[in-house]
Amino acid sequence: MSLEDDRGLPLSTASAAARDAYVDGVARLLCAQPGIEAALGRAIEADPRFALPRAALARAHQAHGRGAAARASIAEAMALSEGLGERERGHVHALERVVLGDAAGALDAIRAHLARHPRDRMVMAPCAGVFGLFGFSGLAGREAALHAFLEPFEPACGDDWWYLAMRAFARCETGALDAARADIERSLAVRPDNANGAHIRAHVDYECGEDAAGLVWLRDWIAGYPRDGMMHGHLHWHMTLAALALGDTAGAWSLYDACVRSAWGPPLNLVTDATSFLLRAEFCGTPAPEGAWRTLAGVAAELYPQTGVAFADAHVALAFAMAGDEAGLARVRDGARGPAADVVAGLSRAFDAYARRDDRAVLAHLLPLLPEHERIGGSRAQRDLLEQLAVVAQRRGAVPGGWTPRAGRALPPGMAQG
């Protein structure tokens, strides 16, 4: 009798132990729970010829910025996929394109695979979220494009806690907040340990202005989440946003120092969360301690020595500008690559002007970019930093007019009255 995964998809392995360990590892990966590599390692040990655990392991390595390990693991999966059925070959091939950075080829392979196997969530996953193939496409309208991509899978996936969470995020980012709330509550009712689900709920609470209730809920949820969970630092970053919005700057700094500044997790979150918090805290009247920006700029330079990921590049440029690292800033500004390179270069100039307290120059560089800042990637909550910067520059420099932020969320706490 052939074995299936928890979505009813056939597996080539004849080992129930390998199947169970693989299903566990995938769930941990999709829930951002610790123990991913150990579970997938058990699957490989139980059946060394089983290709899918190695493909999932490649995605886990990629999420943590371990490029060489990711490429080695997906190469092993590709070698093992020869002679397997069409479903598993297509699964591995699509993930290989993702791991190797072939965005266009990956999206083509994913669409073709999902047309035949719409319940294959591991193949759908690289498209979902704000850091996926749509999120980092560099294109205007990519939030709406992701929503349009996910919606047709509802008949096949509407019973899936993972799909509901991902659709909730897409709906949240396109302003369908009631529908997003309904989706994420259904998802968390089925899988309450899903850290990605808790993260998406934090976004819905943020967009709805539910700062106090959201902070209480997230504090209760995160009490049971291990510190080595992939989302531990980023969830605490969300808590700092709520604390700042409620005027609790001391509490926000305490959360930052304990759980964000030196968080274990993906390099992208580490750099972007820390730089974003330091600037937001300054907007709220509590600038970073002496040397904090220089330290963060050093971390950013180490983790991102090359440009190419626009969302990371923008935050690295901010760290360099605030640290006074002109050479580092020039490297990002002049070396920006990819479809959003023009936005990264413009933001680099705006950050430099802010650090030099030239507010008119901030606005000259920043305002033309605000209508399309989604092109750098990331969430609306993360990119509110740019709209806040425009508000601060206008008020600090007594510059009339220029920019009106979207429905309240972009106003820096304590700045609403000028």
Beta strands, then each sheet from edge to edge (+ up, - down):
strand 1: 3-4
strand 2: 10-11
sheet 1: 1+ 2-
end
